[in-house]
Amino acid sequence: MESFTQLQEQLTATEDKLEFARRYYNTSARDYNIALQTFPRNLLAESFGFHPVGFFEADESDRAVPKVAFGDASPSGPPEAGGTQDGPPQPGQSGPPAG
Protein backbone atom coordinates (compact mmCIF):
# COMPACT_ATOMS: atom_id res chain seq x y z
CA MET A 1 0.00 0.00 0.00
CA GLU A 2 2.94 2.29 0.72
CA SER A 3 4.24 1.95 -2.85
CA PHE A 4 0.78 2.89 -4.19
CA THR A 5 0.81 6.05 -2.07
CA GLN A 6 4.30 6.88 -3.36
CA LEU A 7 3.08 6.34 -6.93
CA GLN A 8 0.17 8.72 -6.35
CA GLU A 9 2.53 11.36 -4.95
CA GLN A 10 4.92 10.97 -7.89
CA LEU A 11 2.08 11.25 -10.41
CA THR A 12 0.76 14.37 -8.69
CA ALA A 13 4.24 15.93 -8.67
CA THR A 14 4.70 15.07 -12.36
CA GLU A 15 1.34 16.60 -13.27
CA ASP A 16 2.26 19.76 -11.35
CA LYS A 17 5.58 20.02 -13.19
CA LEU A 18 3.86 19.56 -16.55
CA GLU A 19 1.30 22.24 -15.71
CA PHE A 20 4.08 24.63 -14.65
CA ALA A 21 6.02 23.97 -17.87
CA ARG A 22 2.91 24.49 -20.01
CA ARG A 23 2.09 27.77 -18.27
CA TYR A 24 5.71 28.93 -18.56
CA TYR A 25 5.79 28.15 -22.29
CA ASN A 26 2.44 29.84 -22.96
CA THR A 27 3.49 32.94 -20.98
CA SER A 28 6.78 33.10 -22.88
CA ALA A 29 4.97 32.66 -26.21
CA ARG A 30 2.51 35.44 -25.31
CA ASP A 31 5.33 37.81 -24.29
CA TYR A 32 7.28 36.98 -27.48
CA ASN A 33 4.25 37.58 -29.69
CA ILE A 34 3.52 40.90 -27.97
CA ALA A 35 7.16 41.94 -28.40
CA LEU A 36 6.94 41.18 -32.14
CA GLN A 37 3.97 43.55 -32.43
CA THR A 38 5.57 46.42 -30.48
CA PHE A 39 7.26 49.33 -32.28
CA PRO A 40 10.18 49.35 -33.25
CA ARG A 41 10.60 45.60 -32.81
CA ASN A 42 7.87 44.91 -35.35
CA LEU A 43 9.97 46.56 -38.08
CA LEU A 44 13.06 44.54 -37.21
CA ALA A 45 11.15 41.29 -36.67
CA GLU A 46 9.61 41.42 -40.15
CA SER A 47 12.92 42.16 -41.85
CA PHE A 48 14.72 39.33 -40.02
CA GLY A 49 11.94 36.79 -40.54
CA PHE A 50 10.66 36.40 -36.96
CA HIS A 51 7.10 35.08 -36.79
CA PRO A 52 4.60 34.66 -33.96
CA VAL A 53 4.51 31.27 -32.22
CA GLY A 54 1.45 29.31 -31.19
CA PHE A 55 0.40 28.36 -27.69
CA PHE A 56 0.78 24.81 -26.42
CA GLU A 57 -2.40 22.79 -26.88
CA ALA A 58 -2.60 19.06 -26.24
CA ASP A 59 -4.36 16.90 -28.81
CA GLU A 60 -7.52 15.13 -27.71
CA SER A 61 -5.75 11.78 -28.03
CA ASP A 62 -3.07 13.00 -25.60
CA ARG A 63 -5.73 13.89 -23.04
CA ALA A 64 -7.09 10.35 -22.87
CA VAL A 65 -6.69 8.82 -19.43
CA PRO A 66 -4.61 5.64 -19.62
CA LYS A 67 -6.07 2.40 -18.31
CA VAL A 68 -4.19 1.18 -15.24
CA ALA A 69 -4.75 -2.19 -13.58
CA PHE A 70 -3.29 -2.97 -10.17
CA GLY A 71 -2.68 -6.53 -9.10
CA ASP A 72 -2.13 -9.68 -11.12
CA ALA A 73 -4.51 -9.45 -14.09
CA SER A 74 -3.65 -12.91 -15.44
CA PRO A 75 -3.12 -15.99 -13.30
CA SER A 76 -0.48 -17.37 -15.71
CA GLY A 77 1.96 -14.51 -15.03
CA PRO A 78 3.50 -11.95 -17.37
CA PRO A 79 2.78 -12.09 -21.12
CA GLU A 80 5.30 -13.68 -23.45
CA ALA A 81 7.57 -11.52 -25.59
CA GLY A 82 5.64 -9.84 -28.38
CA GLY A 83 2.25 -10.57 -26.83
CA THR A 84 0.01 -8.49 -24.66
CA GLN A 85 -2.18 -9.29 -21.72
CA ASP A 86 -5.12 -9.10 -24.11
CA GLY A 87 -3.89 -12.01 -26.25
CA PRO A 88 -1.36 -12.96 -28.91
CA PRO A 89 0.06 -10.43 -31.40
CA GLN A 90 -2.29 -9.38 -34.16
CA PRO A 91 -1.29 -9.50 -37.84
CA GLY A 92 1.07 -6.65 -38.61
CA GLN A 93 2.39 -6.47 -35.03
CA SER A 94 5.82 -7.65 -34.04
CA GLY A 95 6.07 -10.93 -32.24
CA PRO A 96 7.91 -14.20 -32.28
CA PRO A 97 8.37 -15.73 -35.75
CA ALA A 98 5.66 -18.13 -36.80
CA GLY A 99 6.72 -21.64 -37.49
N, C-alpha and C positions, 0 to 999 in steps of 0.2 A: 504494500500500500504506500510505503514511503517513496518508492521509485515513481509511482503514479503521480504523487504530489509534486515531486521534483520535475517530472515531465510537464505537468500543468504550469508550474512556475517558469520553466524554460520557454514554453510556447507563448506565455503571456509576455515575457521579456522580449522575445523575438518579434511578436506582433507590435509591441511598443517601439522597438527600434525601426521596424519597417514604416510605421506611421510617421515617426520623426523624420526619416530619410525622405519620404514622399512629400511631407510638408516643406522640408528644407529645399528640395528640388523645385517644387512649385513656387515657393517664395523667390528663389533665385531666378527662375524663368520669368516671373512677373517683373522683378526689378530690372532684368536684362531687357525685356521687351519695352518697358517704360523708358529706359535709357536710350534705346534705339530711336524712340519717337521724340526725344527732347532735343531742342536746338542747342548747340550746333552739332551735337553727335549725329543727328539724323542725316546731315549732309555728308559727314565722313563715313557713316555706316553704309550708306548707299554706294558710295564710290569704292569702298573696299569689299563690298559683297557680303556684309553682315545681314542676316535675316532673322526675323522673330522665331522663337522656338515654341513648341507646344507644351502644354502641361501634361504631367503624367496621368494617364488613365488606364486602369487595368481592364483587360478584355473580360467579357462575361464568363468565358471558359476558365479564366484564372481565378475568378471569384467563387467557383464551385467548391463546396466544402468536401474535403476528401473523406472517404469512408475508412474508419479505423475500427478494428476489432481487437479486443483485449482477451487474452486467454488462448487456449489451444483450440483453433477452429476445426482442425481435422484430427481424428484420433490416430491416424497413421504417421503423424509427424510432419516435418517440413516437406514441401513439394520437391520433386526431382528437378535437376537442372533443365531449364528450358520450359518447364511447365509452370502452371500457376495453381493456386489453391482452388480455382474454379474448374480445373480439368486440364487435359493435355493441350499442347500447343495447337493452334488453329492453322489451317493452310496459309502460307505466306509469313508465318511467324518463325523465328529461329527456334531450334530445338535439336534434340539428338538426331543423328541421321537415321532415316528409316532403313530397315533391312533385316 
